[in-house]
């Protein structure tokens, strides 16, 4: 049989475990990132400007058939998430630039033999303006 002292100790430990579990939810809200390079069918996940993106590719005879879905982190007016899909076929070392409405750009590059997809640092921020 438990004594009052052991029972209060178990209650205290149980409380710490429950409260400790709540701190995990803060970490769960952090957005996942995978900046690549990635192989076929593996996702690149990142944020740029006010957008989130998930991108992957399928190999296509030495080229990359890229699929990317871009969405607002949160649409303040409706509380809903809106998304757009981008599909493009890239030759080796070719780059596609995807822009956000707040002048931020993400650039995805097909690997040398269509074997990888990676984020590259883009100097192109607005139409034709180099920085």
C-alpha positions as CSV (number, residue, x, y, z in Angstrom):
1,X,0.0,0.0,0.0
2,X,1.2,3.5,-0.8
3,X,2.0,6.0,1.9
4,X,0.9,9.6,1.5
5,X,4.6,10.5,1.0
6,X,5.0,8.0,-1.9
7,X,1.7,9.0,-3.4
8,X,2.6,12.7,-3.4
9,X,6.0,11.9,-5.0
10,X,4.3,9.9,-7.7
11,X,1.8,12.8,-8.3
12,X,4.7,15.3,-8.5
13,X,6.5,13.1,-11.0
14,X,3.3,12.6,-13.1
15,X,2.7,16.3,-13.1
16,X,6.3,17.0,-14.4
17,X,5.8,14.4,-17.1
18,X,2.5,15.9,-18.2
19,X,3.8,19.5,-18.1
20,X,7.0,18.4,-19.8
21,X,4.9,17.0,-22.6
22,X,3.4,20.4,-23.3
23,X,6.8,21.9,-24.1
24,X,7.1,19.4,-27.0
25,X,4.2,21.1,-28.7
26,X,6.2,24.2,-29.1
27,X,8.9,22.3,-31.0
28,X,6.3,20.6,-33.1
29,X,5.2,24.0,-34.4
30,X,8.6,24.7,-35.8
31,X,8.5,24.3,-39.6
32,X,10.5,21.4,-41.0
33,X,13.4,22.3,-43.4
34,X,15.3,20.2,-45.9
35,X,17.5,22.3,-48.1
36,X,18.9,19.5,-50.2
37,X,20.5,18.4,-52.4
38,X,18.0,15.6,-52.6
39,X,17.6,12.6,-54.8
40,X,14.5,11.6,-56.9
41,X,11.2,11.8,-55.0
42,X,12.8,13.3,-51.9
43,X,11.4,16.7,-50.7
44,X,13.0,20.0,-50.4
45,X,11.2,21.9,-47.7
46,X,11.8,25.6,-46.9
47,X,10.4,29.1,-46.3
48,X,11.1,32.1,-48.5
49,X,9.6,35.4,-47.8
50,X,5.9,34.9,-46.9
51,X,5.8,31.5,-48.7
52,X,6.5,27.9,-47.9
53,X,7.5,25.4,-50.6
54,X,7.8,21.7,-51.0
55,X,9.6,20.6,-54.1
56,X,10.7,17.2,-55.5
57,X,11.7,15.9,-58.9
58,X,11.4,12.8,-61.0
59,X,14.4,11.9,-63.2
60,X,13.7,12.1,-66.9
61,X,16.5,10.9,-69.3
62,X,19.2,13.0,-67.5
63,X,16.8,15.9,-66.8
64,X,14.8,16.9,-63.7
65,X,11.0,17.0,-63.9
66,X,10.4,19.3,-61.0
67,X,7.1,19.6,-59.0
68,X,6.8,22.4,-56.5
69,X,3.9,23.4,-54.4
70,X,4.1,27.0,-53.0
71,X,1.7,28.4,-50.4
72,X,1.2,31.3,-48.0
73,X,2.3,30.5,-44.5
74,X,-1.2,31.8,-43.5
75,X,-3.8,33.8,-45.3
76,X,-4.6,36.5,-42.7
77,X,-7.9,37.5,-44.4
78,X,-9.5,34.0,-44.6
79,X,-7.4,31.9,-42.2
80,X,-7.1,29.4,-45.0
81,X,-4.0,28.2,-46.8
82,X,-3.8,28.9,-50.5
83,X,-1.4,27.0,-52.8
84,X,-0.1,26.9,-56.3
85,X,1.7,24.1,-58.1
86,X,4.6,24.7,-60.4
87,X,5.8,22.0,-62.8
88,X,8.9,22.4,-65.0
89,X,11.4,20.2,-66.8
90,X,15.0,21.3,-66.3
91,X,18.1,20.3,-68.2
92,X,21.2,19.5,-66.1
93,X,22.5,22.6,-64.2
94,X,19.5,24.6,-65.3
95,X,17.8,26.7,-62.6
96,X,14.2,27.7,-62.0
97,X,13.4,30.8,-60.0
98,X,10.2,31.0,-58.0
99,X,9.3,34.4,-56.6
100,X,7.1,35.4,-53.6
101,X,4.9,38.6,-53.5
102,X,7.4,40.2,-51.1
103,X,10.3,40.1,-53.5
104,X,12.0,37.0,-52.2
105,X,13.2,34.2,-54.5
106,X,13.9,30.5,-54.2
107,X,16.1,28.9,-56.9
108,X,16.1,25.2,-57.6
109,X,18.9,23.7,-59.7
110,X,18.9,20.3,-61.5
111,X,22.1,18.3,-60.9
112,X,24.8,17.6,-63.5
113,X,23.2,14.4,-64.7
114,X,19.6,15.0,-63.5
115,X,20.6,13.0,-60.4
116,X,19.9,15.7,-57.7
117,X,17.8,18.8,-57.0
118,X,19.1,21.5,-54.8
119,X,18.6,25.0,-53.6
120,X,21.0,27.6,-54.9
121,X,21.7,31.1,-53.7
122,X,20.1,33.4,-56.1
123,X,21.2,37.0,-56.7
124,X,18.1,37.6,-58.8
125,X,15.5,39.2,-56.5
126,X,13.3,41.3,-58.8
127,X,12.8,41.2,-62.6
128,X,16.3,41.5,-64.0
129,X,17.8,43.4,-61.1
130,X,21.1,41.9,-59.8
131,X,22.1,42.5,-56.2
